């Protein structure tokens, strides 16, 4: 079983773990896009995608990581930041909100 590796410490209130695994988002209700889940905390996620997220955009994130979770995790999230890192590549921060956190043990 693979363990989580803590991400580099920054000004964060929640412990964040490095992942580098795929996940899926639903945009505007149904449009599905794959992305790279770079890190995860109980309160949010850092992602990379060919999709340019808008600030405060509401999305649905689907996470399937069998070595961490026994079932698929689905969370509503909003974009809190998004930066272009290359042509057609963006890195973004997603917030699940206080009432929608993930149990990371």
N, C-alpha and C positions, 0 to 999 in steps of 0.2 A: 504494500500500500504506500503510495507516494505521500509525503508530508508537505504541508504548506511551508513556504519559505517567506519570512517577513520581508516586506518591501522596505526600501530605504526610509529611514525616519525623516519626516517632514513635520509641518505644523498640522497634524491631523489629530482628531479626537478619537478615531477608531483605528484599531490595529489593522493594517493592510497587508495582504499576502500576494506575492508574485505568482502568476499562473501561466500566461502565454498559451492559452487554449482557445478553441473556437466557441462561439455562442451565436445566437440569432436574435435580431430585433424585429419587431413589427412596428412599422411607421404608418401613420394615418389609418390605423385600424387593421389593415390587411397586408400591405406591402412588406414582404419578408426580405431581410438582408443578412448575410453572414458577416461576422466581424471577429476580430481578435480580442479576447478578454485578457488584458495585460495584468490587472490586479483586481483584488476583491476585498471588501471589508463588509461588516454586517450592515453598514449604512449605504454603500455605493460601490461603483466599479470604475476602473479606468479601461478604456477601449481604444482600438485603432480600427479604422474602416475607410473604405473608399466613399463613404457618405459624409457630407458636410452637415453636421448637426447644427440646428439653430438653438440659441440660448433659450432656456425654459421650454424646449420642445418636449412633449410627452411621448414616451415610447414604452413598449413592452419588451423586456429582456427575458430570453429563455436560455437557461444554463443547464447543460447536461455534463456533469463531471462525476462519473461512476465511482472514482476512487475517493471522492469527498462526500457525495450526497447519494442516498439510496433512491431518491426520486428526482425528477426534473424540477428545477426551481424556476418559477415564473414571477417576475416582479415588474410592477409599473415603476417607471423612473422618469426623471426629468434631467435635461442637459444643464449642467452648471457651468461648464466651460468647453470650448472647442478650439483647437489650434491646428492650422495646416502645417504638416511636417514635410511634405513633398508633393509633387504633382499627383493629384487624385488620391491623396492620403491624408487623413485627419486623425488626430488623437483627441479624445474627449473624456470628460468626467461626468458620470451619471450618479444621481442621488436618488435613493429609494424612499427617503423620508423617514421620520421617526416611527410611524405606525406600520412600516412595511419592511422592517429589517430582516436580514438572513441570520439564522443561528449558525455560528461558525465554531462553536465549542472550544 
